[in-house]
């Protein structure tokens, strides 16, 4: 399962904080940011686990940031 999120993360430092918290919550997920993209993409992938979208969004909110799922096209 792969989910792609549009975020308001602007800096590498913000991305590192978010990744730290997400990796603590979801240690087996592959998580990365593409801050070069105009949507400051957060991409999360898992093969073996259920992805709890609400926890992901709440984690970003707790970091003072915002994310929304990009729809599949």
N, CA, C and O atoms as a Tripos MOL2 file, in Angstrom:
@<TRIPOS>MOLECULE
protein
  292   291    73     0     0
PROTEIN
NO_CHARGES

@<TRIPOS>ATOM
      1 N           0.8450   -1.1680    0.0000 N.3       1 UNK1
      2 CA          0.0000    0.0000    0.0000 C.3       1 UNK1
      3 C           0.8950    1.2370    0.0000 C.2       1 UNK1
      4 O           1.8660    1.3150    0.7530 O.2       1 UNK1
      5 N           0.5600    2.1880   -0.8420 N.am      2 UNK2
      6 CA          1.2880    3.4510   -0.9210 C.3       2 UNK2
      7 C           0.2740    4.5850   -0.8140 C.2       2 UNK2
      8 O          -0.7680    4.5740   -1.4680 O.2       2 UNK2
      9 N           0.6040    5.5570    0.0220 N.am      3 UNK3
     10 CA         -0.1950    6.7810    0.0940 C.3       3 UNK3
     11 C           0.7300    7.9550   -0.1480 C.2       3 UNK3
     12 O           1.8730    7.9790    0.3080 O.2       3 UNK3
     13 N           0.2070    8.9300   -0.8780 N.am      4 UNK4
     14 CA          0.9520   10.1370   -1.1780 C.3       4 UNK4
     15 C           0.1560   11.3140   -0.6370 C.2       4 UNK4
     16 O          -1.0470   11.4350   -0.8720 O.2       4 UNK4
     17 N           0.8560   12.1850    0.0970 N.am      5 UNK5
     18 CA          0.2230   13.3180    0.7540 C.3       5 UNK5
     19 C           0.8260   14.6200    0.2530 C.2       5 UNK5
     20 O           2.0320   14.7180    0.0280 O.2       5 UNK5
     21 N          -0.0230   15.6040    0.0830 N.am      6 UNK6
     22 CA          0.4030   16.9800   -0.1430 C.3       6 UNK6
     23 C           0.5900   17.5830    1.2470 C.2       6 UNK6
     24 O          -0.2810   17.4260    2.1030 O.2       6 UNK6
     25 N           1.7140   18.2710    1.4900 N.am      7 UNK7
     26 CA          1.9770   18.8350    2.8150 C.3       7 UNK7
     27 C           2.3800   20.3010    2.7050 C.2       7 UNK7
     28 O           2.6470   20.8220    1.6220 O.2       7 UNK7
     29 N           2.4140   20.9430    3.8660 N.am      8 UNK8
     30 CA          2.9600   22.3010    3.9240 C.3       8 UNK8
     31 C           4.3500   22.3010    4.5610 C.2       8 UNK8
     32 O           4.8200   23.3400    5.0240 O.2       8 UNK8
     33 N           4.9960   21.1590    4.5850 N.am      9 UNK9
     34 CA          6.3730   21.0580    5.0800 C.3       9 UNK9
     35 C           7.2570   21.8570    4.1270 C.2       9 UNK9
     36 O           7.2160   21.6560    2.9140 O.2       9 UNK9
     37 N           8.0560   22.7650    4.6870 N.am     10 UNK10
     38 CA          8.8720   23.6530    3.8560 C.3      10 UNK10
     39 C          10.3630   23.3720    3.9290 C.2      10 UNK10
     40 O          11.0920   23.6620    2.9800 O.2      10 UNK10
     41 N          10.8280   22.8140    5.0350 N.am     11 UNK11
     42 CA         12.2700   22.6770    5.2190 C.3      11 UNK11
     43 C          12.6520   21.2280    5.4910 C.2      11 UNK11
     44 O          11.8210   20.4040    5.8740 O.2      11 UNK11
     45 N          13.9120   20.9470    5.2840 N.am     12 UNK12
     46 CA         14.4480   19.6230    5.5770 C.3      12 UNK12
     47 C          14.3270   19.3440    7.0780 C.2      12 UNK12
     48 O          14.0600   18.2110    7.4780 O.2      12 UNK12
     49 N          14.5210   20.3630    7.9010 N.am     13 UNK13
     50 CA         14.3910   20.1840    9.3560 C.3      13 UNK13
     51 C          12.9680   19.7780    9.7440 C.2      13 UNK13
     52 O          12.7840   18.8830   10.5690 O.2      13 UNK13
     53 N          11.9650   20.4250    9.1580 N.am     14 UNK14
     54 CA         10.5680   20.0410    9.4310 C.3      14 UNK14
     55 C          10.3280   18.6070    8.9870 C.2      14 UNK14
     56 O           9.7040   17.8310    9.7100 O.2      14 UNK14
     57 N          10.8120   18.2530    7.8220 N.am     15 UNK15
     58 CA         10.6390   16.8930    7.3100 C.3      15 UNK15
     59 C          11.2960   15.8850    8.2430 C.2      15 UNK15
     60 O          10.7390   14.8140    8.4830 O.2      15 UNK15
     61 N          12.4640   16.2090    8.7680 N.am     16 UNK16
     62 CA         13.1650   15.3020    9.6770 C.3      16 UNK16
     63 C          12.3740   15.0750   10.9570 C.2      16 UNK16
     64 O          12.3230   13.9540   11.4640 O.2      16 UNK16
     65 N          11.7580   16.1250   11.4820 N.am     17 UNK17
     66 CA         10.9460   15.9910   12.7020 C.3      17 UNK17
     67 C           9.7460   15.0920   12.4320 C.2      17 UNK17
     68 O           9.4500   14.1920   13.2170 O.2      17 UNK17
     69 N           9.0630   15.3350   11.3290 N.am     18 UNK18
     70 CA          7.9000   14.5190   10.9680 C.3      18 UNK18
     71 C           8.3210   13.0630   10.7760 C.2      18 UNK18
     72 O           7.6590   12.1550   11.2770 O.2      18 UNK18
     73 N           9.4000   12.8400   10.0660 N.am     19 UNK19
     74 CA          9.8610   11.4760    9.8230 C.3      19 UNK19
     75 C          10.2310   10.7750   11.1260 C.2      19 UNK19
     76 O           9.9590    9.5860   11.2870 O.2      19 UNK19
     77 N          10.8450   11.4990   12.0520 N.am     20 UNK20
     78 CA         11.1780   10.9220   13.3540 C.3      20 UNK20
     79 C           9.9180   10.4090   14.0430 C.2      20 UNK20
     80 O           9.8880    9.2770   14.5260 O.2      20 UNK20
     81 N           8.8810   11.2390   14.0880 N.am     21 UNK21
     82 CA          7.6420   10.8490   14.7680 C.3      21 UNK21
     83 C           6.9030    9.7330   14.0260 C.2      21 UNK21
     84 O           6.3710    8.8180   14.6540 O.2      21 UNK21
     85 N           6.8680    9.8050   12.7050 N.am     22 UNK22
     86 CA          6.1950    8.7580   11.9360 C.3      22 UNK22
     87 C           6.9450    7.4330   12.0400 C.2      22 UNK22
     88 O           6.3190    6.3790   12.1490 O.2      22 UNK22
     89 N           8.2640    7.4710   12.0070 N.am     23 UNK23
     90 CA          9.0480    6.2320   12.1280 C.3      23 UNK23
     91 C           8.8850    5.6110   13.5110 C.2      23 UNK23
     92 O           8.9280    4.3880   13.6510 O.2      23 UNK23
     93 N           8.7000    6.4400   14.5270 N.am     24 UNK24
     94 CA          8.4640    5.9230   15.8720 C.3      24 UNK24
     95 C           7.1050    5.2180   15.9250 C.2      24 UNK24
     96 O           6.9700    4.1750   16.5650 O.2      24 UNK24
     97 N           6.1240    5.7740   15.2680 N.am     25 UNK25
     98 CA          4.7770    5.2020   15.2360 C.3      25 UNK25
     99 C           4.6800    4.0090   14.2830 C.2      25 UNK25
    100 O           3.9750    3.0380   14.5570 O.2      25 UNK25
    101 N           5.3970    4.0970   13.1590 N.am     26 UNK26
    102 CA          5.3200    3.0820   12.1010 C.3      26 UNK26
    103 C           6.7330    2.6650   11.6930 C.2      26 UNK26
    104 O           7.1880    3.0440   10.6140 O.2      26 UNK26
    105 N           7.4270    1.9080   12.5100 N.am     27 UNK27
    106 CA          8.8420    1.6070   12.2460 C.3      27 UNK27
    107 C           9.1040    0.7940   10.9750 C.2      27 UNK27
    108 O          10.2140    0.8380   10.4440 O.2      27 UNK27
    109 N           8.1250    0.0660   10.4860 N.am     28 UNK28
    110 CA          8.3370   -0.7740    9.3080 C.3      28 UNK28
    111 C           7.9430   -0.0930    7.9970 C.2      28 UNK28
    112 O           8.0860   -0.6860    6.9280 O.2      28 UNK28
    113 N           7.4560    1.1270    8.0680 N.am     29 UNK29
    114 CA          7.0350    1.8330    6.8580 C.3      29 UNK29
    115 C           8.2350    2.5000    6.1990 C.2      29 UNK29
    116 O           9.1870    2.8940    6.8730 O.2      29 UNK29
    117 N           8.1800    2.6200    4.8780 N.am     30 UNK30
    118 CA          9.1460    3.4250    4.1360 C.3      30 UNK30
    119 C           8.5390    4.8120    3.9830 C.2      30 UNK30
    120 O           7.4490    4.9650    3.4310 O.2      30 UNK30
    121 N           9.2430    5.8090    4.4710 N.am     31 UNK31
    122 CA          8.7220    7.1730    4.5170 C.3      31 UNK31
    123 C           9.7470    8.1000    3.8900 C.2      31 UNK31
    124 O          10.9300    8.0480    4.2290 O.2      31 UNK31
    125 N           9.2880    8.9600    2.9630 N.am     32 UNK32
    126 CA         10.2120    9.9570    2.4180 C.3      32 UNK32
    127 C           9.4350   11.1940    1.9680 C.2      32 UNK32
    128 O           8.2270   11.1510    1.7330 O.2      32 UNK32
    129 N          10.1680   12.2820    1.8610 N.am     33 UNK33
    130 CA          9.6190   13.5530    1.3960 C.3      33 UNK33
    131 C          10.2540   13.9090    0.0680 C.2      33 UNK33
    132 O          11.4050   13.5650   -0.2010 O.2      33 UNK33
    133 N           9.4860   14.6050   -0.7600 N.am     34 UNK34
    134 CA         10.0060   15.2380   -1.9620 C.3      34 UNK34
    135 C           9.6760   16.7210   -1.8490 C.2      34 UNK34
    136 O           8.6210   17.1670   -2.3000 O.2      34 UNK34
    137 N          10.5860   17.4790   -1.2440 N.am     35 UNK35
    138 CA         10.3610   18.9050   -1.0480 C.3      35 UNK35
    139 C          10.6440   19.7060   -2.3050 C.2      35 UNK35
    140 O          10.3950   20.9110   -2.3410 O.2      35 UNK35
    141 N          11.1660   19.0480   -3.3460 N.am     36 UNK36
    142 CA         11.3790   19.6980   -4.6380 C.3      36 UNK36
    143 C          10.0550   19.8130   -5.3990 C.2      36 UNK36
    144 O           9.9040   20.6870   -6.2530 O.2      36 UNK36
    145 N           9.1030   18.9380   -5.0920 N.am     37 UNK37
    146 CA          7.7920   18.9500   -5.7310 C.3      37 UNK37
    147 C           6.9960   20.1470   -5.2160 C.2      37 UNK37
    148 O           7.1440   20.5420   -4.0590 O.2      37 UNK37
    149 N           6.1610   20.7180   -6.0640 N.am     38 UNK38
    150 CA          5.3740   21.8970   -5.6540 C.3      38 UNK38
    151 C           4.3920   21.5770   -4.5270 C.2      38 UNK38
    152 O           3.9470   22.4860   -3.8260 O.2      38 UNK38
    153 N           4.0480   20.2990   -4.3390 N.am     39 UNK39
    154 CA          3.1270   19.8950   -3.2780 C.3      39 UNK39
    155 C           3.8520   19.3920   -2.0310 C.2      39 UNK39
    156 O           3.2070   18.9160   -1.0960 O.2      39 UNK39
    157 N           5.1760   19.4900   -2.0020 N.am     40 UNK40
    158 CA          5.9730   19.0300   -0.8490 C.3      40 UNK40
    159 C           5.5040   17.6430   -0.3950 C.2      40 UNK40
    160 O           5.0040   17.4620    0.7150 O.2      40 UNK40
    161 N           5.6810   16.7040   -1.2700 N.am     41 UNK41
    162 CA          5.1230   15.3640   -1.1520 C.3      41 UNK41
    163 C           5.7050   14.5670    0.0120 C.2      41 UNK41
    164 O           6.9160   14.5340    0.2290 O.2      41 UNK41
    165 N           4.8090   13.9350    0.7420 N.am     42 UNK42
    166 CA          5.1560   12.9070    1.7240 C.3      42 UNK42
    167 C           4.6540   11.5940    1.1430 C.2      42 UNK42
    168 O           3.4710   11.4540    0.8350 O.2      42 UNK42
    169 N           5.5570   10.6360    0.9960 N.am     43 UNK43
    170 CA          5.1900    9.3320    0.4310 C.3      43 UNK43
    171 C           5.4500    8.2710    1.4860 C.2      43 UNK43
    172 O           6.5420    8.1820    2.0470 O.2      43 UNK43
    173 N           4.4210    7.4670    1.7470 N.am     44 UNK44
    174 CA          4.5280    6.4050    2.7490 C.3      44 UNK44
    175 C           4.1170    5.0970    2.0970 C.2      44 UNK44
    176 O           3.0900    5.0070    1.4250 O.2      44 UNK44
    177 N           4.9490    4.0850    2.3150 N.am     45 UNK45
    178 CA          4.7000    2.7790    1.7130 C.3      45 UNK45
    179 C           4.8380    1.6890    2.7670 C.2      45 UNK45
    180 O           5.7250    1.7330    3.6200 O.2      45 UNK45
    181 N           3.9390    0.7110    2.6880 N.am     46 UNK46
    182 CA          4.0330   -0.4740    3.5280 C.3      46 UNK46
    183 C           3.5400   -1.6790    2.7390 C.2      46 UNK46
    184 O           2.6300   -1.5750    1.9170 O.2      46 UNK46
    185 N           4.1450   -2.7950    3.0010 N.am     47 UNK47
    186 CA          3.7460   -4.0290    2.3410 C.3      47 UNK47
    187 C           2.9860   -4.9130    3.3130 C.2      47 UNK47
    188 O           2.0710   -5.6350    2.9180 O.2      47 UNK47
    189 N           3.3600   -4.8580    4.5720 N.am     48 UNK48
    190 CA          2.8690   -5.8480    5.5260 C.3      48 UNK48
    191 C           1.8970   -5.3100    6.5670 C.2      48 UNK48
    192 O           1.3310   -6.0940    7.3290 O.2      48 UNK48
    193 N           1.6860   -3.9960    6.6220 N.am     49 UNK49
    194 CA          0.8700   -3.4380    7.6970 C.3      49 UNK49
    195 C          -0.2640   -2.5660    7.1650 C.2      49 UNK49
    196 O          -0.2110   -2.0450    6.0510 O.2      49 UNK49
    197 N          -1.2810   -2.4270    7.9940 N.am     50 UNK50
    198 CA         -2.3740   -1.5030    7.7270 C.3      50 UNK50
    199 C          -1.8620   -0.0860    7.9160 C.2      50 UNK50
    200 O          -1.1160    0.1790    8.8600 O.2      50 UNK50
    201 N          -2.2470    0.8270    7.0380 N.am     51 UNK51
    202 CA         -1.8260    2.2110    7.1480 C.3      51 UNK51
    203 C          -2.9470    3.0240    7.7800 C.2      51 UNK51
    204 O          -4.0260    3.1680    7.2050 O.2      51 UNK51
    205 N          -2.6830    3.5460    8.9540 N.am     52 UNK52
    206 CA         -3.6660    4.3420    9.6860 C.3      52 UNK52
    207 C          -3.5220    5.8070    9.2870 C.2      52 UNK52
    208 O          -2.7050    6.5390    9.8450 O.2      52 UNK52
    209 N          -4.3250    6.2170    8.3180 N.am     53 UNK53
    210 CA         -4.2520    7.5630    7.7600 C.3      53 UNK53
    211 C          -4.5040    8.6190    8.8290 C.2      53 UNK53
    212 O          -3.8190    9.6420    8.8550 O.2      53 UNK53
    213 N          -5.4590    8.3940    9.6980 N.am     54 UNK54
    214 CA         -5.7740    9.3740   10.7370 C.3      54 UNK54
    215 C          -4.5820    9.6280   11.6560 C.2      54 UNK54
    216 O          -4.3370   10.7680   12.0500 O.2      54 UNK54
    217 N          -3.8460    8.5860   11.9970 N.am     55 UNK55
    218 CA         -2.6580    8.7530   12.8440 C.3      55 UNK55
    219 C          -1.5880    9.5390   12.0960 C.2      55 UNK55
    220 O          -0.9060   10.3720   12.6930 O.2      55 UNK55
    221 N          -1.4340    9.2920   10.8210 N.am     56 UNK56
    222 CA         -0.4600   10.0310   10.0240 C.3      56 UNK56
    223 C          -0.8170   11.5140    9.9980 C.2      56 UNK56
    224 O           0.0380   12.3630   10.2470 O.2      56 UNK56
    225 N          -2.0680   11.8260    9.6990 N.am     57 UNK57
    226 CA         -2.4980   13.2200    9.6550 C.3      57 UNK57
    227 C          -2.3830   13.8870   11.0250 C.2      57 UNK57
    228 O          -1.9810   15.0460   11.1200 O.2      57 UNK57
    229 N          -2.7290   13.1670   12.0710 N.am     58 UNK58
    230 CA         -2.6340   13.6980   13.4350 C.3      58 UNK58
    231 C          -1.1790   13.9620   13.8180 C.2      58 UNK58
    232 O          -0.8840   14.9430   14.5000 O.2      58 UNK58
    233 N          -0.2780   13.0970   13.3850 N.am     59 UNK59
    234 CA          1.1410   13.2920   13.6670 C.3      59 UNK59
    235 C           1.6400   14.5980   13.0550 C.2      59 UNK59
    236 O           2.3430   15.3650   13.7130 O.2      59 UNK59
    237 N           1.2800   14.8480   11.8070 N.am     60 UNK60
    238 CA          1.6780   16.1070   11.1870 C.3      60 UNK60
    239 C           1.0350   17.2970   11.8970 C.2      60 UNK60
    240 O           1.6860   18.3190   12.1130 O.2      60 UNK60
    241 N          -0.2260   17.1660   12.2540 N.am     61 UNK61
    242 CA         -0.9030   18.2540   12.9580 C.3      61 UNK61
    243 C          -0.2220   18.5390   14.2950 C.2      61 UNK61
    244 O          -0.0600   19.7000   14.6710 O.2      61 UNK61
    245 N           0.1750   17.4950   15.0120 N.am     62 UNK62
    246 CA          0.8660   17.6680   16.2920 C.3      62 UNK62
    247 C           2.2260   18.3510   16.1110 C.2      62 UNK62
    248 O           2.7470   18.9530   17.0500 O.2      62 UNK62
    249 N           2.7950   18.2610   14.9150 N.am     63 UNK63
    250 CA          4.0460   18.9420   14.5990 C.3      63 UNK63
    251 C           3.7910   20.3600   14.0810 C.2      63 UNK63
    252 O           4.7260   21.0680   13.7060 O.2      63 UNK63
    253 N           2.5250   20.7660   14.0620 N.am     64 UNK64
    254 CA          2.1760   22.0980   13.5820 C.3      64 UNK64
    255 C           2.1050   22.1930   12.0740 C.2      64 UNK64
    256 O           2.2240   23.2800   11.5080 O.2      64 UNK64
    257 N           1.9110   21.0510   11.4180 N.am     65 UNK65
    258 CA          1.9010   21.0050    9.9650 C.3      65 UNK65
    259 C           0.5910   20.4150    9.4610 C.2      65 UNK65
    260 O          -0.2320   19.9270   10.2360 O.2      65 UNK65
    261 N           0.4180   20.4720    8.1460 N.am     66 UNK66
    262 CA         -0.8250   19.9990    7.5320 C.3      66 UNK66
    263 C          -0.4820   19.0480    6.3810 C.2      66 UNK66
    264 O           0.5320   19.2050    5.7010 O.2      66 UNK66
    265 N          -1.3550   18.0610    6.1870 N.am     67 UNK67
    266 CA         -1.2240   17.1430    5.0550 C.3      67 UNK67
    267 C          -2.6070   16.7340    4.5930 C.2      67 UNK67
    268 O          -3.5660   16.7270    5.3650 O.2      67 UNK67
    269 N          -2.6880   16.3980    3.3320 N.am     68 UNK68
    270 CA         -3.9220   15.8320    2.7780 C.3      68 UNK68
    271 C          -3.5380   14.7980    1.7400 C.2      68 UNK68
    272 O          -2.5300   14.9340    1.0470 O.2      68 UNK68
    273 N          -4.3470   13.7760    1.6450 N.am     69 UNK69
    274 CA         -4.0810   12.7000    0.6800 C.3      69 UNK69
    275 C          -4.2930   13.2280   -0.7310 C.2      69 UNK69
    276 O          -5.2920   13.8850   -1.0240 O.2      69 UNK69
    277 N          -3.3400   12.9280   -1.5930 N.am     70 UNK70
    278 CA         -3.5260   13.2240   -3.0050 C.3      70 UNK70
    279 C          -4.3250   12.0890   -3.6300 C.2      70 UNK70
    280 O          -4.0040   10.9190   -3.4230 O.2      70 UNK70
    281 N          -5.3520   12.4170   -4.3860 N.am     71 UNK71
    282 CA         -6.1730   11.3510   -4.9780 C.3      71 UNK71
    283 C          -5.4140   10.6080   -6.0660 C.2      71 UNK71
    284 O          -4.5430   11.1700   -6.7290 O.2      71 UNK71
    285 N          -5.7570    9.3420   -6.2380 N.am     72 UNK72
    286 CA         -5.1970    8.5420   -7.3300 C.3      72 UNK72
    287 C          -5.7520    9.0670   -8.6340 C.2      72 UNK72
    288 O          -6.9370    9.3810   -8.7450 O.2      72 UNK72
    289 N          -4.8880    9.1550   -9.6040 N.am     73 UNK73
    290 CA         -5.3390    9.6630  -10.9110 C.3      73 UNK73
    291 C          -5.2190    8.5510  -11.9170 C.2      73 UNK73
    292 O          -5.5410    8.7410  -13.0900 O.2      73 UNK73
@<TRIPOS>BOND
     1     1     2 1
     2     2     3 1
     3     3     4 2
     4     3     5 am
     5     5     6 1
     6     6     7 1
     7     7     8 2
     8     7     9 am
     9     9    10 1
    10    10    11 1
    11    11    12 2
    12    11    13 am
    13    13    14 1
    14    14    15 1
    15    15    16 2
    16    15    17 am
    17    17    18 1
    18    18    19 1
    19    19    20 2
    20    19    21 am
    21    21    22 1
    22    22    23 1
    23    23    24 2
    24    23    25 am
    25    25    26 1
    26    26    27 1
    27    27    28 2
    28    27    29 am
    29    29    30 1
    30    30    31 1
    31    31    32 2
    32    31    33 am
    33    33    34 1
    34    34    35 1
    35    35    36 2
    36    35    37 am
    37    37    38 1
    38    38    39 1
    39    39    40 2
    40    39    41 am
    41    41    42 1
    42    42    43 1
    43    43    44 2
    44    43    45 am
    45    45    46 1
    46    46    47 1
    47    47    48 2
    48    47    49 am
    49    49    50 1
    50    50    51 1
    51    51    52 2
    52    51    53 am
    53    53    54 1
    54    54    55 1
    55    55    56 2
    56    55    57 am
    57    57    58 1
    58    58    59 1
    59    59    60 2
    60    59    61 am
    61    61    62 1
    62    62    63 1
    63    63    64 2
    64    63    65 am
    65    65    66 1
    66    66    67 1
    67    67    68 2
    68    67    69 am
    69    69    70 1
    70    70    71 1
    71    71    72 2
    72    71    73 am
    73    73    74 1
    74    74    75 1
    75    75    76 2
    76    75    77 am
    77    77    78 1
    78    78    79 1
    79    79    80 2
    80    79    81 am
    81    81    82 1
    82    82    83 1
    83    83    84 2
    84    83    85 am
    85    85    86 1
    86    86    87 1
    87    87    88 2
    88    87    89 am
    89    89    90 1
    90    90    91 1
    91    91    92 2
    92    91    93 am
    93    93    94 1
    94    94    95 1
    95    95    96 2
    96    95    97 am
    97    97    98 1
    98    98    99 1
    99    99   100 2
   100    99   101 am
   101   101   102 1
   102   102   103 1
   103   103   104 2
   104   103   105 am
   105   105   106 1
   106   106   107 1
   107   107   108 2
   108   107   109 am
   109   109   110 1
   110   110   111 1
   111   111   112 2
   112   111   113 am
   113   113   114 1
   114   114   115 1
   115   115   116 2
   116   115   117 am
   117   117   118 1
   118   118   119 1
   119   119   120 2
   120   119   121 am
   121   121   122 1
   122   122   123 1
   123   123   124 2
   124   123   125 am
   125   125   126 1
   126   126   127 1
   127   127   128 2
   128   127   129 am
   129   129   130 1
   130   130   131 1
   131   131   132 2
   132   131   133 am
   133   133   134 1
   134   134   135 1
   135   135   136 2
   136   135   137 am
   137   137   138 1
   138   138   139 1
   139   139   140 2
   140   139   141 am
   141   141   142 1
   142   142   143 1
   143   143   144 2
   144   143   145 am
   145   145   146 1
   146   146   147 1
   147   147   148 2
   148   147   149 am
   149   149   150 1
   150   150   151 1
   151   151   152 2
   152   151   153 am
   153   153   154 1
   154   154   155 1
   155   155   156 2
   156   155   157 am
   157   157   158 1
   158   158   159 1
   159   159   160 2
   160   159   161 am
   161   161   162 1
   162   162   163 1
   163   163   164 2
   164   163   165 am
   165   165   166 1
   166   166   167 1
   167   167   168 2
   168   167   169 am
   169   169   170 1
   170   170   171 1
   171   171   172 2
   172   171   173 am
   173   173   174 1
   174   174   175 1
   175   175   176 2
   176   175   177 am
   177   177   178 1
   178   178   179 1
   179   179   180 2
   180   179   181 am
   181   181   182 1
   182   182   183 1
   183   183   184 2
   184   183   185 am
   185   185   186 1
   186   186   187 1
   187   187   188 2
   188   187   189 am
   189   189   190 1
   190   190   191 1
   191   191   192 2
   192   191   193 am
   193   193   194 1
   194   194   195 1
   195   195   196 2
   196   195   197 am
   197   197   198 1
   198   198   199 1
   199   199   200 2
   200   199   201 am
   201   201   202 1
   202   202   203 1
   203   203   204 2
   204   203   205 am
   205   205   206 1
   206   206   207 1
   207   207   208 2
   208   207   209 am
   209   209   210 1
   210   210   211 1
   211   211   212 2
   212   211   213 am
   213   213   214 1
   214   214   215 1
   215   215   216 2
   216   215   217 am
   217   217   218 1
   218   218   219 1
   219   219   220 2
   220   219   221 am
   221   221   222 1
   222   222   223 1
   223   223   224 2
   224   223   225 am
   225   225   226 1
   226   226   227 1
   227   227   228 2
   228   227   229 am
   229   229   230 1
   230   230   231 1
   231   231   232 2
   232   231   233 am
   233   233   234 1
   234   234   235 1
   235   235   236 2
   236   235   237 am
   237   237   238 1
   238   238   239 1
   239   239   240 2
   240   239   241 am
   241   241   242 1
   242   242   243 1
   243   243   244 2
   244   243   245 am
   245   245   246 1
   246   246   247 1
   247   247   248 2
   248   247   249 am
   249   249   250 1
   250   250   251 1
   251   251   252 2
   252   251   253 am
   253   253   254 1
   254   254   255 1
   255   255   256 2
   256   255   257 am
   257   257   258 1
   258   258   259 1
   259   259   260 2
   260   259   261 am
   261   261   262 1
   262   262   263 1
   263   263   264 2
   264   263   265 am
   265   265   266 1
   266   266   267 1
   267   267   268 2
   268   267   269 am
   269   269   270 1
   270   270   271 1
   271   271   272 2
   272   271   273 am
   273   273   274 1
   274   274   275 1
   275   275   276 2
   276   275   277 am
   277   277   278 1
   278   278   279 1
   279   279   280 2
   280   279   281 am
   281   281   282 1
   282   282   283 1
   283   283   284 2
   284   283   285 am
   285   285   286 1
   286   286   287 1
   287   287   288 2
   288   287   289 am
   289   289   290 1
   290   290   291 1
   291   291   292 2
@<TRIPOS>SUBSTRUCTURE
     1 UNK1         2 RESIDUE 1 A UNK
     2 UNK2         6 RESIDUE 1 A UNK
     3 UNK3        10 RESIDUE 1 A UNK
     4 UNK4        14 RESIDUE 1 A UNK
     5 UNK5        18 RESIDUE 1 A UNK
     6 UNK6        22 RESIDUE 1 A UNK
     7 UNK7        26 RESIDUE 1 A UNK
     8 UNK8        30 RESIDUE 1 A UNK
     9 UNK9        34 RESIDUE 1 A UNK
    10 UNK10       38 RESIDUE 1 A UNK
    11 UNK11       42 RESIDUE 1 A UNK
    12 UNK12       46 RESIDUE 1 A UNK
    13 UNK13       50 RESIDUE 1 A UNK
    14 UNK14       54 RESIDUE 1 A UNK
    15 UNK15       58 RESIDUE 1 A UNK
    16 UNK16       62 RESIDUE 1 A UNK
    17 UNK17       66 RESIDUE 1 A UNK
    18 UNK18       70 RESIDUE 1 A UNK
    19 UNK19       74 RESIDUE 1 A UNK
    20 UNK20       78 RESIDUE 1 A UNK
    21 UNK21       82 RESIDUE 1 A UNK
    22 UNK22       86 RESIDUE 1 A UNK
    23 UNK23       90 RESIDUE 1 A UNK
    24 UNK24       94 RESIDUE 1 A UNK
    25 UNK25       98 RESIDUE 1 A UNK
    26 UNK26      102 RESIDUE 1 A UNK
    27 UNK27      106 RESIDUE 1 A UNK
    28 UNK28      110 RESIDUE 1 A UNK
    29 UNK29      114 RESIDUE 1 A UNK
    30 UNK30      118 RESIDUE 1 A UNK
    31 UNK31      122 RESIDUE 1 A UNK
    32 UNK32      126 RESIDUE 1 A UNK
    33 UNK33      130 RESIDUE 1 A UNK
    34 UNK34      134 RESIDUE 1 A UNK
    35 UNK35      138 RESIDUE 1 A UNK
    36 UNK36      142 RESIDUE 1 A UNK
    37 UNK37      146 RESIDUE 1 A UNK
    38 UNK38      150 RESIDUE 1 A UNK
    39 UNK39      154 RESIDUE 1 A UNK
    40 UNK40      158 RESIDUE 1 A UNK
    41 UNK41      162 RESIDUE 1 A UNK
    42 UNK42      166 RESIDUE 1 A UNK
    43 UNK43      170 RESIDUE 1 A UNK
    44 UNK44      174 RESIDUE 1 A UNK
    45 UNK45      178 RESIDUE 1 A UNK
    46 UNK46      182 RESIDUE 1 A UNK
    47 UNK47      186 RESIDUE 1 A UNK
    48 UNK48      190 RESIDUE 1 A UNK
    49 UNK49      194 RESIDUE 1 A UNK
    50 UNK50      198 RESIDUE 1 A UNK
    51 UNK51      202 RESIDUE 1 A UNK
    52 UNK52      206 RESIDUE 1 A UNK
    53 UNK53      210 RESIDUE 1 A UNK
    54 UNK54      214 RESIDUE 1 A UNK
    55 UNK55      218 RESIDUE 1 A UNK
    56 UNK56      222 RESIDUE 1 A UNK
    57 UNK57      226 RESIDUE 1 A UNK
    58 UNK58      230 RESIDUE 1 A UNK
    59 UNK59      234 RESIDUE 1 A UNK
    60 UNK60      238 RESIDUE 1 A UNK
    61 UNK61      242 RESIDUE 1 A UNK
    62 UNK62      246 RESIDUE 1 A UNK
    63 UNK63      250 RESIDUE 1 A UNK
    64 UNK64      254 RESIDUE 1 A UNK
    65 UNK65      258 RESIDUE 1 A UNK
    66 UNK66      262 RESIDUE 1 A UNK
    67 UNK67      266 RESIDUE 1 A UNK
    68 UNK68      270 RESIDUE 1 A UNK
    69 UNK69      274 RESIDUE 1 A UNK
    70 UNK70      278 RESIDUE 1 A UNK
    71 UNK71      282 RESIDUE 1 A UNK
    72 UNK72      286 RESIDUE 1 A UNK
    73 UNK73      290 RESIDUE 1 A UNK
